[in-house]
Amino acid sequence: MLADLEKLNLMGSGLHCGKLGLCLAYSVAGLKSGDLILKQKASELFYQIAEEIADLNDWTFSSGIIGFGWMTEYLAANSIIEMDTHSFLMDLDDQVYLNVLMKKNPNLGLEGGDVGMALYLYKRISNQQTHDLFFRMICNVECLCILIERICEKTESLIFEAGINRDNVVVLSQILLLFSKIEPTKIGNQTVVRAISAILKITEDAFVDKRLRQSESLNHLTAWRSILNVMPRCKSEMYREVEIELQDQIRNIHQDPRRIYTHLMSLDSENQYGWREAWLK
C-alpha cells in the first residue's frame, strides 16, 4: 500500500490529497509497525514541505497552513520530528488569533471551516510546550472558546433546519469527535456538552432509518462509524448490527487512490490507527 502511495501524482502540499497526507501515512504506518524507515521517510518529507509552505496562501485544514500546523504538532508529539514547536508555530498562532477575532468563516467542517481551525488550536493547547508561555496558552484557549461557541451555534442551526441527512452526517460526526476530545479539558465545557447531547439525540433518531446508512461514499460511511464509536449505547444489539453493516459496505467500496484518508483507513483491520485516530490524537 505504501509503495502505491509513493507513485501517486499528489496534488499540492495538503493533508487531503497532497504531500502532508503522504507524510501522515508514513508516520501512522511507522508508529503502528515500529518501522524506523517509515518514520524517517515521514520526517524527511515533512522538512521538505516546510521549505515550501511559506509560498502557500491557503488557510484550510485539508490543503493549507492550518493542516500543516496540526501536522507539525502531531509529528513532534509522536517523536517523528524534533523541534521546538512553540517557536516554529508562533507566527501561525498570531495569525490564527487575528483571523478568529476579525473574521467569521462561513464554513463549518474539518476540511475548510471552523472545525479544522479548532482542531489546530486543540492540538496546540494539548502540547506540553504550549504551557511554557502562559500568555500564549491564554490566547489559544480564548480562540478555541470563540470557535466552540460558533461551532455550537452552527450545529444547532444545522440540526434545526435539516436534521441529520446524507449531506450533513459527515460534518456532524467531525464535530462530535472533536468535542468528545475537547470535553475532558473543560474548555468551553457547557457549550461542548450541549452540542454533544444535541448531536447524539438527533443521531439516535436517525439510526432507525436504514436509507441513511446506504451510501457509496467512504467518507459518509466512515462518519456513521465514527458516531457509533462515540455513542454511549453503541454496545446494544442494534448498534452492533449497524456497525457490521457499515463495515461490509466500506469493504465493498472502490477506494480512490488519490484520497490519502482512504489509504489510512485500510492500514489496520481493527481501525486502531486510521485517519480518524490520527487527526484526533
Backbone torsions as a table, in degrees:
resi	resn	phi	psi	omega
1	MET	NA	-44.1	179.9
2	LEU	-68.3	-30.9	175.4
3	ALA	-63.7	-38.1	177.0
4	ASP	-65.7	-37.4	-179.9
5	LEU	-61.9	-37.7	-177.9
6	GLU	-65.0	-24.2	-177.3
7	LYS	-87.7	-6.0	-174.9
8	LEU	-67.8	146.3	171.7
9	ASN	-87.5	84.6	-172.3
10	LEU	-70.1	139.4	-176.6
11	MET	-97.8	92.9	177.1
12	GLY	83.6	-161.7	-174.9
13	SER	-105.0	1.5	-169.4
14	GLY	-74.8	174.2	179.7
15	LEU	-74.7	-37.2	-170.7
16	HIS	-72.4	-53.7	-176.8
17	CYS	-131.7	25.3	-175.2
18	GLY	-128.0	-161.0	-174.4
19	LYS	-65.8	-34.9	177.7
20	LEU	-64.0	-34.7	176.4
21	GLY	-63.5	-41.4	176.6
22	LEU	-65.2	-40.5	176.7
23	CYS	-59.8	-41.8	178.2
24	LEU	-64.7	-40.5	178.7
25	ALA	-61.9	-44.0	177.4
26	TYR	-60.7	-45.4	-175.6
27	SER	-68.7	-42.6	179.1
28	VAL	-63.1	-44.2	178.9
29	ALA	-65.5	-39.2	179.0
30	GLY	-66.0	-40.0	177.9
31	LEU	-67.3	-36.0	-179.1
32	LYS	-70.5	-42.3	-173.9
33	SER	-95.1	-18.0	-174.2
34	GLY	77.4	12.6	-177.8
35	ASP	-75.9	113.8	-177.8
36	LEU	-68.5	-28.5	179.7
37	ILE	-65.3	-42.4	178.5
38	LEU	-64.4	-40.7	177.8
39	LYS	-63.9	-39.2	179.0
40	GLN	-65.6	-39.1	177.4
41	LYS	-62.6	-41.2	178.1
42	ALA	-61.7	-43.9	-179.2
43	SER	-63.9	-47.0	-179.0
44	GLU	-62.3	-42.1	-179.3
45	LEU	-67.2	-37.3	178.8
46	PHE	-61.9	-47.7	-178.1
47	TYR	-66.2	-30.6	174.8
48	GLN	-65.0	-44.4	178.9
49	ILE	-65.1	-38.0	-178.4
50	ALA	-59.7	-31.5	178.9
51	GLU	-73.0	-22.2	-177.0
52	GLU	-97.9	-15.7	-167.5
53	ILE	-68.7	-23.7	-178.4
54	ALA	-62.6	-26.8	-178.8
55	ASP	-86.9	-1.2	-175.7
56	LEU	-86.8	124.9	178.9
57	ASN	-113.0	60.8	-176.8
58	ASP	-142.1	122.3	-174.2
59	TRP	-106.0	23.7	180.0
60	THR	-91.0	166.8	176.8
61	PHE	-79.5	-39.5	-172.5
62	SER	-75.0	-31.2	-175.3
63	SER	-137.1	8.0	-173.4
64	GLY	-129.6	-155.7	-171.2
65	ILE	-69.7	-33.8	179.1
66	ILE	-62.7	-41.8	176.1
67	GLY	-63.6	-37.2	177.2
68	PHE	-64.4	-41.9	178.6
69	GLY	-62.3	-44.1	177.7
70	TRP	-62.1	-42.3	-177.8
71	MET	-63.2	-37.5	177.8
72	THR	-58.5	-48.3	179.2
73	GLU	-65.6	-39.3	-179.7
74	TYR	-61.9	-47.3	-178.2
75	LEU	-67.5	-39.7	178.8
76	ALA	-66.0	-41.7	-179.2
77	ALA	-64.6	-28.1	-179.2
78	ASN	-101.8	14.7	175.0
79	SER	59.9	29.0	173.0
80	ILE	-79.8	-36.1	175.4
81	ILE	-126.1	158.0	176.7
82	GLU	-120.0	112.2	178.2
83	MET	-163.0	161.5	172.9
84	ASP	-84.1	95.3	-175.9
85	THR	-66.1	-25.3	178.4
86	HIS	-60.9	-51.7	-179.9
87	SER	-66.2	-39.7	-175.4
88	PHE	-66.3	-36.1	-174.0
89	LEU	-105.6	8.8	-176.0
90	MET	-59.8	-46.3	-179.5
91	ASP	-64.4	-37.3	177.9
92	LEU	-65.1	-41.0	176.2
93	ASP	-56.6	-45.2	-179.1
94	ASP	-62.5	-41.6	-178.9
95	GLN	-69.1	-38.5	176.4
96	VAL	-62.0	-43.3	179.4
97	TYR	-57.8	-46.3	179.8
98	LEU	-66.0	-42.9	-179.0
99	ASN	-62.2	-42.4	-178.6
100	VAL	-66.6	-40.7	-177.8
101	LEU	-75.3	-35.5	-171.3
102	MET	-97.3	-20.3	-174.6
103	LYS	-129.5	152.7	172.4
104	LYS	-117.7	117.1	-179.6
105	ASN	-75.5	124.1	179.1
106	PRO	-70.3	-18.2	-178.6
107	ASN	-87.4	152.3	-176.0
108	LEU	-111.1	-36.6	-166.1
109	GLY	-73.2	179.4	-178.0
110	LEU	-63.8	-44.4	-169.5
111	GLU	-62.5	-45.1	-176.3
112	GLY	-141.5	18.9	-174.3
113	GLY	-126.0	-157.5	-175.5
114	ASP	-63.7	-33.2	-179.4
115	VAL	-62.7	-41.9	178.5
116	GLY	-63.9	-41.9	178.0
117	MET	-64.7	-42.1	179.7
118	ALA	-65.3	-36.4	179.2
119	LEU	-64.2	-40.4	176.4
120	TYR	-60.2	-47.5	-178.6
121	LEU	-64.7	-40.1	177.2
122	TYR	-60.0	-42.0	-179.5
123	LYS	-65.7	-39.6	178.5
124	ARG	-63.8	-45.1	-179.1
125	ILE	-65.5	-34.1	-177.5
126	SER	-72.0	-23.0	-178.2
127	ASN	-76.4	128.9	-175.4
128	GLN	-58.5	-32.0	-178.6
129	GLN	-60.9	-31.4	-178.7
130	THR	-62.7	-28.7	-177.6
131	HIS	-73.0	-12.0	-177.1
132	ASP	-68.1	-27.2	178.2
133	LEU	-117.7	111.2	-173.3
134	PHE	-62.3	-42.3	-177.9
135	PHE	-61.8	-43.2	179.2
136	ARG	-62.2	-41.1	178.9
137	MET	-61.2	-45.7	-178.8
138	ILE	-61.8	-43.5	-179.8
139	CYS	-62.4	-44.2	-179.4
140	ASN	-66.8	-39.3	178.1
141	VAL	-65.6	-41.6	178.8
142	GLU	-60.5	-45.0	178.2
143	CYS	-61.1	-43.5	-179.0
144	LEU	-64.2	-40.1	178.5
145	CYS	-61.8	-41.4	178.1
146	ILE	-62.0	-45.2	-179.7
147	LEU	-65.9	-38.0	178.2
148	ILE	-59.5	-44.3	178.6
149	GLU	-62.1	-43.4	-179.6
150	ARG	-65.7	-42.8	179.8
151	ILE	-63.1	-42.0	-179.8
152	CYS	-63.7	-43.9	178.9
153	GLU	-60.6	-45.2	-180.0
154	LYS	-67.0	-36.3	179.6
155	THR	-64.1	-47.8	-179.9
156	GLU	-63.4	-37.9	177.2
157	SER	-65.9	-42.3	179.9
158	LEU	-62.6	-45.1	-179.9
159	ILE	-65.8	-41.4	-178.4
160	PHE	-65.3	-40.5	-174.6
161	GLU	-81.9	-36.0	-171.5
162	ALA	-127.4	-8.9	-174.9
163	GLY	67.1	-141.9	176.1
164	ILE	-119.3	129.9	-178.4
165	ASN	-148.8	-175.8	-177.0
166	ARG	-63.3	-27.8	-175.9
167	ASP	-77.6	-32.6	-174.1
168	ASN	-113.2	0.4	-178.1
169	VAL	-64.7	-32.5	-179.1
170	VAL	-66.7	-48.9	-178.3
171	VAL	-68.6	-34.5	176.9
172	LEU	-65.4	-36.8	177.8
173	SER	-68.0	-37.4	177.4
174	GLN	-62.7	-43.6	179.0
175	ILE	-64.4	-43.1	-179.2
176	LEU	-61.8	-44.4	179.8
177	LEU	-65.9	-44.7	179.8
178	LEU	-62.6	-48.6	-177.9
179	PHE	-68.2	-31.0	175.8
180	SER	-65.6	-30.0	176.8
181	LYS	-78.1	-37.6	-178.7
182	ILE	-74.0	-32.9	-171.6
183	GLU	-51.2	-43.8	179.5
184	PRO	-63.0	-21.2	179.8
185	THR	-76.6	-15.1	-178.5
186	LYS	68.6	10.7	175.7
187	ILE	-75.4	124.7	-177.8
188	GLY	55.4	38.9	-165.3
189	ASN	-58.5	-49.3	-177.1
190	GLN	-61.6	-41.4	179.2
191	THR	-66.9	-42.9	179.5
192	VAL	-60.9	-47.7	-179.2
193	VAL	-63.4	-39.0	179.2
194	ARG	-62.3	-42.9	-179.8
195	ALA	-67.9	-42.2	178.2
196	ILE	-59.4	-45.6	-178.8
197	SER	-62.5	-41.3	-179.6
198	ALA	-64.5	-42.4	-179.8
199	ILE	-67.3	-43.8	-179.2
200	LEU	-64.0	-37.5	-179.3
201	LYS	-65.1	-48.0	-178.6
202	ILE	-68.5	-29.9	179.6
203	THR	-70.2	-41.4	178.4
204	GLU	-57.8	-41.5	179.2
205	ASP	-65.8	-31.8	-175.2
206	ALA	-78.5	-21.8	-176.2
207	PHE	-64.4	-21.3	-179.1
208	VAL	-76.4	-14.3	-179.2
209	ASP	-97.0	101.2	-175.9
210	LYS	-65.8	-22.6	-179.4
211	ARG	-62.0	-31.0	-179.8
212	LEU	-71.1	-18.4	-177.8
213	ARG	-95.5	1.0	179.7
214	GLN	-98.7	120.6	-177.9
215	SER	-161.4	157.3	172.7
216	GLU	-107.3	11.8	-179.8
217	SER	-100.7	122.4	178.7
218	LEU	-62.9	-40.7	179.9
219	ASN	-62.5	-39.2	-179.8
220	HIS	-64.8	-47.7	-178.8
221	LEU	-67.4	-38.5	177.9
222	THR	-63.8	-36.1	177.7
223	ALA	-61.8	-43.8	178.2
224	TRP	-62.2	-42.5	-178.8
225	ARG	-67.3	-34.9	176.9
226	SER	-62.9	-43.1	178.1
227	ILE	-62.0	-41.4	178.8
228	LEU	-57.8	-40.0	-176.4
229	ASN	-70.7	-18.7	-179.7
230	VAL	-97.2	-28.1	-174.7
231	MET	-62.8	134.9	-174.3
232	PRO	-67.9	-20.4	-177.1
233	ARG	-110.0	26.8	-172.9
234	CYS	-70.4	-9.3	-179.7
235	LYS	-85.2	-4.9	178.9
236	SER	-68.4	162.2	-175.4
237	GLU	-59.8	-40.8	-178.2
238	MET	-63.0	-42.9	-178.0
239	TYR	-70.0	-35.2	176.1
240	ARG	-63.6	-39.6	179.0
241	GLU	-63.4	-42.9	178.9
242	VAL	-64.1	-42.1	-178.6
243	GLU	-64.9	-41.1	176.6
244	ILE	-61.4	-42.4	179.0
245	GLU	-61.0	-43.8	179.9
246	LEU	-66.4	-40.3	179.3
247	GLN	-61.6	-40.6	178.3
248	ASP	-63.9	-41.2	179.6
249	GLN	-65.9	-41.5	-179.0
250	ILE	-62.2	-40.2	179.9
251	ARG	-65.0	-27.3	-176.1
252	ASN	-88.0	-6.7	-177.0
253	ILE	-82.2	135.3	172.9
254	HIS	-70.1	125.0	-173.6
255	GLN	-94.5	119.3	179.8
256	ASP	-65.8	117.5	-175.6
257	PRO	-65.9	-14.5	179.8
258	ARG	-79.9	-14.9	-176.8
259	ARG	-91.2	105.4	-178.4
260	ILE	-60.5	-37.6	179.7
261	TYR	-58.4	-37.2	179.8
262	THR	-60.1	-44.7	179.4
263	HIS	-65.7	-38.7	179.0
264	LEU	-64.8	-32.6	178.0
265	MET	-62.9	-29.3	-175.4
266	SER	-95.0	4.5	-178.4
267	LEU	-66.0	-31.9	-174.6
268	ASP	-141.9	126.3	-176.6
269	SER	-63.5	-24.2	179.0
270	GLU	-94.7	4.8	177.1
271	ASN	58.7	31.3	-179.8
272	GLN	-76.6	-25.3	-178.7
273	TYR	-132.0	42.6	176.9
274	GLY	-79.1	177.0	-178.4
275	TRP	-61.4	-29.6	-177.0
276	ARG	-63.5	-42.2	177.4
277	GLU	-72.1	-36.6	-177.0
278	ALA	-59.2	-49.4	-174.3
279	TRP	-78.2	-11.4	176.2
280	LEU	-99.8	-13.9	-172.1
281	LYS	-68.4	NA	NA
